[in-house]
Amino acid sequence: MSDVTAAAGSDHRAPGLDLVRLMLGEAQEYWDVDGRPLIEDRIELFERKRCPYPGIRLGRMMNLSALKQMGSHWDDVLGGMAFLATEHMKRMKRAQPELLDWYQIASMAVALPIYLLFRARDPVANHHLPGFVASMMKAAFDIGTTTKLLLARSFVGQPVPTAPEEIANVAEQEKLFLKGADGVCAGSPKHIESFVRALSLRAPVSKDAAALRELVPEMGTFLEYSDGFASMDCLILLLRAEATTATRVILKALPGERFSDERSLIESGLQAITSTTTMSGLVADVMEKPEHRELVLAGFAPGLLVTVDESAVARGLLELATGSPLSKQVGAAQLDAIVRAVAAYLCLERAILGRLEAQQLAANQALVRSAGRKPETSDVGMLLRTPTSVISMLTGIRFANRSNDTKISLKTKSFQF
């Protein structure tokens, strides 16, 4: 047993893992051995400076603390990414990674620290996670996001770049390097290119991955876990994109002069309900045509069933939400557009909730289990507990009668850990 895993015995974390919530950034309590948080979202914990890189990031604030840490481990980061890429390509029985492989390898890096912290055998203790593993995860976030967008475009036949040096250009053009109101990715263009070259096995690395190989001797189990992690990541993206599409339709259908308050609520709430608004909007753009929507769904989630007709439920919920037939307020044509948008969302939500449950249960087989833990309902951005919440989230329309809130309901799924 390695030193970092031996220390886990004194760690009093509750066993088990709400994987979906951790994927959404609720991992602030976990730290690496360098004293840095696994999720760099607390401004008071890092040194900031104005970004010197040309382009959209110039002059915005970047996290200098994370950049310094990554620089101190850079050779190990590149060696680790090349190692993950090599292991992935061995099972694919191909020599050269393609675009889908890039996303899967980036997802492996994002999933790695979570797996190490919560695996069933020899979990790494909090505050003992190697700094280079945490840095791999942080560097892989934006690369994974960018490759997901390129994958969505490739599914509908749009040309996409495949050279490592072009990935940073796409992220720049689509504003994927922006973080919050004034933050940006701190990686230099040179760092980003060398990182992509390492994960795409297009450049030699100066250091092997002996430390990482020792940390993950059960590579087969980790690969299965990271597959489930990536699948869940794609499902959540699809649901957020669908929420964005539904919101756009509703905004277009609501007359501005009569629903100005509701429109303000919708527009201000879109960031909260989609979490990654820029990415969700970009994928929603790709899925705008019905035929393209089906191609993207099939590409990210093969076999996902979205054929259930929820139109009657959506119409009933809208009338329940407003206390009267909405058609009297917006007109039949506008109502039909809103119903179609909400129904499409409800269909996808139902299908995704079912698949997420299965994926999460499968992925968590490799993790610490808790026999006494109660089932939990996941709160994943737009994965909502009741369909009436969908209506209030997407339309901003307040319920006329809360006592009727449960008259129409769809079954939502609970996740057991």
C-alpha positions in Angstrom: 0.0 0.0 0.0 1.4 3.4 -0.9 2.0 6.2 1.7 -0.9 8.3 0.4 -3.4 5.5 0.7 -2.1 4.3 4.1 -3.2 7.6 5.6 -6.8 7.0 4.6 -7.5 4.9 7.7 -7.6 8.1 9.8 -10.0 9.9 7.5 -13.5 10.2 8.9 -15.4 10.9 5.6 -18.8 9.3 5.3 -18.5 6.2 3.0 -20.2 6.3 -0.4 -20.3 9.1 -2.9 -23.1 11.1 -4.5 -21.3 11.1 -7.8 -23.6 13.4 -9.7 -23.4 16.1 -7.2 -19.6 15.8 -7.1 -19.5 16.1 -10.8 -21.3 19.4 -10.5 -18.7 21.0 -8.4 -19.8 20.2 -4.8 -16.3 18.9 -3.9 -15.0 22.0 -2.1 -14.2 19.9 1.0 -11.6 17.9 -0.8 -8.0 19.0 -0.9 -4.7 17.8 -2.3 -1.4 17.3 -0.6 -0.2 20.7 -1.7 -2.9 22.4 0.3 -5.0 23.4 -2.8 -8.8 22.7 -3.0 -9.8 20.1 -5.6 -12.4 22.6 -7.0 -10.8 26.0 -7.4 -13.9 28.2 -6.9 -13.2 30.0 -3.7 -11.6 33.3 -4.6 -10.3 33.9 -1.1 -8.1 30.8 -1.4 -6.0 31.9 -4.4 -3.8 34.6 -5.7 -5.2 36.4 -8.7 -3.7 38.5 -11.5 -4.7 40.0 -14.8 -4.4 37.6 -17.6 -1.5 38.5 -20.0 -2.6 36.2 -22.9 -3.9 37.8 -26.1 -7.5 37.3 -27.1 -10.7 37.2 -25.1 -8.9 36.4 -21.8 -6.7 39.5 -21.9 -7.0 41.6 -18.8 -9.5 39.4 -17.0 -8.7 37.8 -13.7 -7.0 34.4 -13.6 -6.1 32.0 -10.7 -2.3 32.4 -10.4 -2.2 30.0 -7.4 -3.5 27.1 -9.5 -1.2 28.0 -12.4 1.9 27.9 -10.1 0.9 24.6 -8.7 0.3 23.1 -12.2 3.7 24.5 -13.3 5.5 22.7 -10.5 4.0 19.4 -11.5 3.9 19.9 -15.3 6.2 17.0 -16.4 4.1 14.7 -14.2 0.9 16.1 -15.6 2.0 15.5 -19.2 3.4 12.0 -18.3 0.1 11.1 -16.5 -2.0 12.2 -19.5 0.1 10.2 -21.9 -0.2 7.2 -19.6 -4.0 7.5 -19.5 -4.2 7.9 -23.2 -2.0 4.8 -23.7 -4.1 2.7 -21.4 -7.3 3.9 -23.2 -6.0 3.2 -26.6 -4.8 -0.3 -25.6 -8.4 -1.3 -24.9 -9.6 0.5 -28.1 -6.9 -1.5 -30.0 -6.0 1.6 -32.0 -2.7 3.5 -32.1 -3.9 7.1 -32.6 -6.6 8.8 -30.6 -9.5 10.5 -32.4 -11.8 13.2 -31.3 -14.0 10.9 -29.2 -10.9 9.5 -27.6 -9.7 12.9 -26.7 -12.9 13.5 -24.7 -12.8 10.1 -23.0 -9.2 10.6 -22.0 -9.9 14.1 -20.6 -12.8 12.6 -18.7 -10.5 10.0 -17.3 -8.3 12.8 -15.9 -11.4 14.5 -14.4 -12.7 11.3 -12.9 -9.3 10.2 -11.5 -9.1 12.1 -8.2 -12.7 11.3 -7.4 -12.0 7.6 -8.0 -8.9 7.7 -5.9 -10.6 9.4 -3.0 -13.6 7.0 -2.9 -12.5 3.7 -4.4 -13.5 0.7 -2.3 -9.9 -0.5 -1.9 -7.1 1.7 -0.5 -8.9 5.1 -0.9 -6.6 8.1 -0.8 -7.2 10.3 2.3 -8.5 13.8 2.0 -5.5 16.3 2.0 -3.2 13.4 0.6 -4.2 13.5 -3.0 -1.1 14.0 -5.1 -0.8 17.5 -6.5 -0.1 16.3 -10.1 -3.4 14.3 -10.1 -5.4 17.4 -9.0 -3.6 19.4 -11.6 -4.4 16.9 -14.3 -8.1 17.2 -13.4 -8.0 21.0 -13.5 -6.2 21.1 -16.8 -8.6 18.5 -18.4 -11.9 20.4 -17.6 -11.8 22.9 -20.4 -10.3 20.4 -22.9 -13.2 18.0 -22.1 -15.7 20.8 -22.5 -14.3 21.9 -25.8 -14.1 18.3 -27.2 -17.8 17.7 -26.2 -18.8 20.7 -28.3 -16.7 19.5 -31.3 -18.3 16.0 -30.9 -21.8 17.5 -31.1 -20.9 19.3 -34.2 -19.3 16.3 -35.8 -22.4 14.2 -35.1 -24.4 16.5 -37.4 -21.7 16.6 -40.1 -20.2 19.9 -39.4 -16.4 20.1 -40.0 -14.3 20.2 -36.8 -10.6 20.8 -36.2 -8.5 17.8 -35.2 -5.1 19.3 -34.6 -4.0 19.9 -31.0 -3.1 23.5 -31.6 -6.6 24.2 -32.8 -8.4 23.1 -29.6 -7.4 26.3 -27.8 -8.6 28.4 -30.8 -12.1 26.8 -30.6 -12.3 27.4 -26.8 -11.2 31.0 -27.4 -13.7 31.6 -30.2 -16.6 30.1 -28.2 -15.7 31.8 -24.9 -15.2 28.5 -23.1 -12.1 29.9 -21.3 -14.3 32.5 -19.4 -15.1 31.7 -15.8 -17.9 33.5 -14.1 -18.2 37.3 -14.4 -14.5 38.2 -14.7 -12.5 35.0 -14.4 -10.6 33.0 -17.1 -8.7 29.8 -17.6 -5.1 30.5 -16.4 -3.3 28.1 -18.8 -1.1 29.6 -21.4 -1.5 28.8 -25.1 1.7 26.8 -24.9 0.6 24.8 -21.9 -2.8 24.1 -23.5 -1.2 22.9 -26.7 1.3 20.6 -25.0 -1.4 19.2 -22.8 -3.6 18.3 -25.8 -0.5 16.8 -27.6 0.2 14.6 -24.5 -3.4 13.3 -24.3 -3.5 12.8 -28.1 -0.1 10.9 -28.1 1.3 13.3 -30.6 4.4 14.3 -28.7 7.0 12.5 -26.5 6.9 13.3 -22.8 10.0 13.8 -20.6 8.8 11.8 -17.6 7.1 8.4 -17.2 4.1 7.8 -15.1 5.5 5.5 -12.4 3.8 7.4 -9.6 0.4 7.2 -11.3 0.9 3.6 -12.2 1.4 2.8 -8.6 -1.7 4.8 -7.6 -3.9 2.9 -10.0 -2.8 -0.7 -10.2 -6.4 -1.8 -11.0 -6.6 0.0 -14.3 -9.5 -2.1 -15.6 -11.7 -1.1 -12.8 -10.8 2.6 -13.2 -11.5 2.5 -16.9 -15.0 1.1 -16.2 -15.6 3.8 -13.6 -14.4 6.6 -15.9 -16.7 5.3 -18.7 -19.7 5.7 -16.4 -18.5 9.1 -15.4 -18.2 10.3 -19.0 -21.6 8.9 -19.9 -23.2 10.7 -17.0 -21.4 13.9 -18.0 -22.9 13.7 -21.5 -26.4 13.0 -20.2 -26.3 16.1 -18.0 -25.1 18.2 -20.9 -28.0 16.9 -23.1 -30.5 17.8 -20.5 -29.1 21.3 -20.0 -29.1 21.8 -23.7 -32.7 20.7 -23.9 -33.6 23.1 -21.1 -31.9 25.9 -23.0 -33.9 25.0 -26.1 -37.2 24.9 -24.2 -36.4 28.2 -22.6 -35.7 29.9 -25.9 -39.0 28.6 -27.3 -41.0 29.9 -24.3 -39.3 33.3 -24.4 -40.2 33.6 -28.1 -43.8 32.6 -27.5 -44.5 34.9 -24.5 -45.7 38.4 -25.5 -43.2 40.8 -24.1 -45.7 43.5 -23.2 -47.9 41.1 -21.1 -45.2 38.8 -19.6 -42.3 41.2 -19.0 -41.9 40.1 -15.4 -41.9 36.4 -16.4 -39.4 37.1 -19.2 -37.0 38.7 -16.8 -37.3 35.8 -14.5 -36.6 33.3 -17.3 -33.6 35.3 -18.6 -32.0 35.8 -15.2 -32.7 32.2 -14.2 -31.3 30.5 -17.3 -27.7 30.5 -16.0 -28.8 28.9 -12.8 -30.8 26.1 -14.3 -28.3 25.2 -17.0 -25.2 25.8 -14.9 -22.9 26.0 -17.9 -24.9 28.4 -20.0 -22.3 29.0 -22.7 -21.8 25.3 -23.4 -25.5 24.4 -23.1 -26.4 27.2 -25.5 -23.7 26.1 -28.0 -24.9 22.5 -28.0 -28.6 23.7 -28.2 -27.5 25.6 -31.3 -26.3 22.4 -32.8 -29.5 20.6 -31.9 -31.8 23.3 -33.2 -33.1 21.2 -36.2 -35.1 18.2 -35.2 -33.0 15.9 -37.3 -29.8 17.3 -35.7 -31.3 16.8 -32.3 -31.7 13.1 -32.9 -28.2 12.8 -34.2 -26.7 14.5 -31.2 -28.8 12.4 -28.8 -27.7 9.2 -30.6 -24.1 10.3 -30.6 -23.8 11.1 -26.9 -26.3 8.6 -25.6 -26.9 5.7 -28.0 -30.3 4.0 -27.5 -31.7 6.8 -25.4 -35.5 6.6 -25.7 -37.3 10.0 -26.2 -40.4 8.9 -27.9 -42.9 9.1 -25.0 -45.5 11.7 -25.7 -45.8 14.1 -22.7 -47.8 16.8 -24.5 -51.0 16.2 -22.5 -49.0 16.3 -19.2 -47.2 19.5 -20.3 -50.5 21.2 -21.2 -52.1 20.2 -17.9 -49.1 21.4 -15.9 -49.2 24.7 -17.7 -52.8 25.2 -16.9 -52.3 24.1 -13.3 -49.4 26.6 -13.0 -51.3 29.6 -14.2 -54.7 28.7 -12.6 -56.5 29.1 -15.9 -56.0 28.0 -19.6 -52.8 29.6 -20.7 -54.3 29.9 -24.2 -56.5 32.7 -23.0 -53.3 34.7 -22.2 -51.0 33.9 -25.0 -53.1 32.4 -27.8 -53.4 28.9 -29.1 -50.4 29.1 -31.5 -48.0 30.3 -28.7 -49.4 27.8 -26.3 -48.7 24.9 -28.7 -45.1 26.0 -29.1 -44.7 26.2 -25.3 -46.3 22.8 -24.8 -44.1 21.2 -27.5 -41.0 22.7 -25.8 -41.9 21.5 -22.3 -43.1 18.1 -23.5 -39.8 17.6 -25.3 -37.9 18.5 -22.2 -40.1 16.1 -20.0 -39.5 13.3 -22.5 -35.8 13.7 -22.3 -35.8 14.2 -18.6 -37.6 11.0 -18.0 -35.3 9.0 -20.2 -32.2 10.6 -18.8 -33.2 10.1 -15.2 -33.6 6.4 -15.8 -30.2 6.1 -17.5 -28.4 8.2 -15.0 -29.6 5.9 -12.2 -28.3 2.9 -14.0 -25.0 4.6 -14.9 -24.5 5.8 -11.4 -25.2 2.5 -9.8 -22.7 0.8 -12.2 -20.0 3.4 -11.7 -20.3 3.3 -7.9 -19.6 -0.4 -7.8 -15.9 0.5 -7.6 -16.5 2.9 -4.7 -16.9 2.7 -1.0 -20.4 1.5 -0.2 -22.7 2.5 2.7 -25.2 -0.2 3.7 -27.2 2.1 5.8 -27.4 5.1 3.6 -30.9 6.1 2.5 -31.8 6.6 -1.2 -31.4 10.2 -2.3 -33.0 12.2 -5.1 -30.3 13.8 -7.2 -30.6 17.5 -7.7 -28.7 17.9 -10.9 -29.3 21.4 -12.3 -32.4 20.6 -14.3 -33.0 17.1 -12.9 -36.0 18.2 -11.0 -38.0 16.4 -8.4 -41.5 17.3 -9.8 -42.6 18.3 -13.2 -44.3 21.3 -11.8 -40.9 22.6 -10.9 -40.0 22.3 -14.6 -42.9 24.7 -15.5 -41.9 27.2 -12.9 -38.2 27.0 -13.8 -38.7 27.2 -17.6 -41.5 29.7 -17.7 -41.1 31.8 -14.5 -44.9 31.5 -14.1 -45.9 31.2 -10.5 -48.4 28.6 -9.3 -51.9 29.9 -8.7 -52.7 27.1 -6.2 -49.9 25.3 -4.4 -52.4 22.8 -2.9 -52.9 21.4 -6.4 -49.1 21.0 -7.0 -49.2 17.2 -6.9 -52.3 16.5 -9.0 -50.3 15.7 -12.0 -47.0 14.0 -11.5 -44.3 12.0 -13.2 -42.2 9.5 -11.4 -38.6 10.7 -10.8 -35.7 8.5 -9.9 -33.8 8.1 -6.7 -30.1 7.3 -6.5 -28.9 4.8 -3.9 -25.3 4.8 -2.8 
